[in-house]
Amino acid sequence: MGSKNIHLEPFDKGTITKLEIFEDYAQAWIPTFVMQPHITEIHIFDFFSGPGYDSENVAGSPIRLLTKISEHLGHIMSKQTRIVLHLNEFEPTKKKQDKFELLKYNCSNYLSQNPKFKYFLTIKFYNENAEELFFKLTPIISKYPSLVYLDQNGVKFISQEYINKLENLKTTDFLYFVSSSFFKRYGKTEEFRKALEIDVSELEAEEYRNMHRLVLNKMKSRLPAKTELKLFPFSIKKNANIYGIVFGAKNYAAVHKFLTIAWKRNELNGEADFDIDDDNKKNQLTLFEGKQMTKVEKFQSDLENKLLEKNSVTNEAVLIYTYQCGHIPKHTEIVLKRLKKEGKLNYETQTPYLTYENVFRKKNIITYQIKK
Ligand SMILES: C[S@@+](CC[C@H](N)C(=O)[O-])C[C@H]1O[C@@H](n2cnc3c(N)ncnc32)[C@H](O)[C@@H]1O
């Protein structure tokens, strides 16, 4: 499969969605570490940077990263946090590395407009094959709080060797971009089998729109049983193809950030830029089946059943369950408040304390009593 030189064209809608999710994540990630007094240095890696802009001067990932860094300038300066940005761009089939030259030029130009960058930011440029550079840089990735973007044109980076490396890292959050539906077309080829072995019958049985979910579930199934790594998908439709982001991190602070961004983008399902489960149609009554449940309603119904089976449960356990199901506290809070009103569940506090801040930061752990 030949890769397309996307920068000869303007970014399409799906690419913009991807870039916005990348930058929204950087926006949430940077202050988390900058505000921690004991952290003096953070690293961001963009292994497939591109030249910086598309053909219509719309910013690509490296320029968006610089913009996000500049938006946090005040805090970064006051906390004196060092930021190291690793930008790599390489065209494997070309002798002249035009995109790499453009990347350096565009970033330097951006920096020259804001002289304050020089006090805290170092950019390291690389013109290497990301497949090798990734392994060279893992000692740095593992040493510092790191954010890793793998915006490949393809599927290679979901292969086991890369996942194993990322699985070993502690304070690393990563975002992959994967051409998921290409598995349906090229799944039997050597390149794809090497990346992720998916049964042909599985591929054939799965609906096209679920291809990215299938890829993510395959990746999950290959993680060690006791892994702390949590993976979440975001499917992106581009014409007839399904692409997707795989988000990975080990801590719930990161999961909370990613899920908040994903549900903000799509309040219907929080995991795609389209109506992946036909939820919009589920609001209508069907003659024989009645009303089908939407993704959020199904989660809330399952949660209610689970809660009512118990005698008591902590807000921490319920919050973790919410995240594990790929949902946000808002969806759960509605159920808790209703059950309290109906006299089926009780908590002494005014609110159920079901927020990231209460559970993980302030350690306000409370117990919900279920009335039998
Ligand atoms: C999907 S694009 C990334 C776009 C970029 N993030 C942006 O916002 O513009 C993939 C980029 O990776 C580069 N590339 C392709 N193969 C590569 C490799 N093996 N190592 C590093 N870069 C590669 C391509 O030249 C292309 O610019």
PDBQT file of the ligand as one rigid body, heavy atoms in Angstrom, charges set to zero:
ROOT
HETATM    1  C1  LIG A 401      -0.297  11.256   8.554  1.00  0.00    +0.000 C 
HETATM    2  S1  LIG A 401       1.060  12.227   8.145  1.00  0.00    +0.000 S 
HETATM    3  C2  LIG A 401       1.289  13.144   9.624  1.00  0.00    +0.000 C 
HETATM    4  C3  LIG A 401       0.708  14.471   9.605  1.00  0.00    +0.000 C 
HETATM    5  C4  LIG A 401       1.146  15.396  10.682  1.00  0.00    +0.000 C 
HETATM    6  N1  LIG A 401       0.919  14.898  12.012  1.00  0.00    +0.000 N 
HETATM    7  C5  LIG A 401       0.425  16.720  10.471  1.00  0.00    +0.000 C 
HETATM    8  O1  LIG A 401      -0.311  17.142  11.327  1.00  0.00    +0.000 OA
HETATM    9  O2  LIG A 401       0.609  17.305   9.428  1.00  0.00    +0.000 OA
HETATM   10  C6  LIG A 401       2.411  11.134   8.223  1.00  0.00    +0.000 C 
HETATM   11  C7  LIG A 401       3.767  11.797   8.008  1.00  0.00    +0.000 C 
HETATM   12  O3  LIG A 401       4.779  10.849   8.326  1.00  0.00    +0.000 OA
HETATM   13  C8  LIG A 401       5.801  10.877   7.348  1.00  0.00    +0.000 C 
HETATM   14  N2  LIG A 401       6.362   9.495   7.327  1.00  0.00    +0.000 N 
HETATM   15  C9  LIG A 401       6.005   8.467   6.528  1.00  0.00    +0.000 A 
HETATM   16  N3  LIG A 401       6.722   7.370   6.852  1.00  0.00    +0.000 NA
HETATM   17  C10 LIG A 401       7.528   7.717   7.878  1.00  0.00    +0.000 A 
HETATM   18  C11 LIG A 401       8.474   7.009   8.665  1.00  0.00    +0.000 A 
HETATM   19  N4  LIG A 401       8.729   5.734   8.453  1.00  0.00    +0.000 N 
HETATM   20  N5  LIG A 401       9.103   7.672   9.663  1.00  0.00    +0.000 NA
HETATM   21  C12 LIG A 401       8.831   8.965   9.915  1.00  0.00    +0.000 A 
HETATM   22  N6  LIG A 401       7.945   9.704   9.191  1.00  0.00    +0.000 NA
HETATM   23  C13 LIG A 401       7.297   9.075   8.190  1.00  0.00    +0.000 A 
HETATM   24  C14 LIG A 401       5.125  11.315   6.063  1.00  0.00    +0.000 C 
HETATM   25  O4  LIG A 401       6.041  11.961   5.231  1.00  0.00    +0.000 OA
HETATM   26  C15 LIG A 401       4.015  12.247   6.586  1.00  0.00    +0.000 C 
HETATM   27  O5  LIG A 401       4.441  13.585   6.586  1.00  0.00    +0.000 OA
ENDROOT
TORSDOF 0
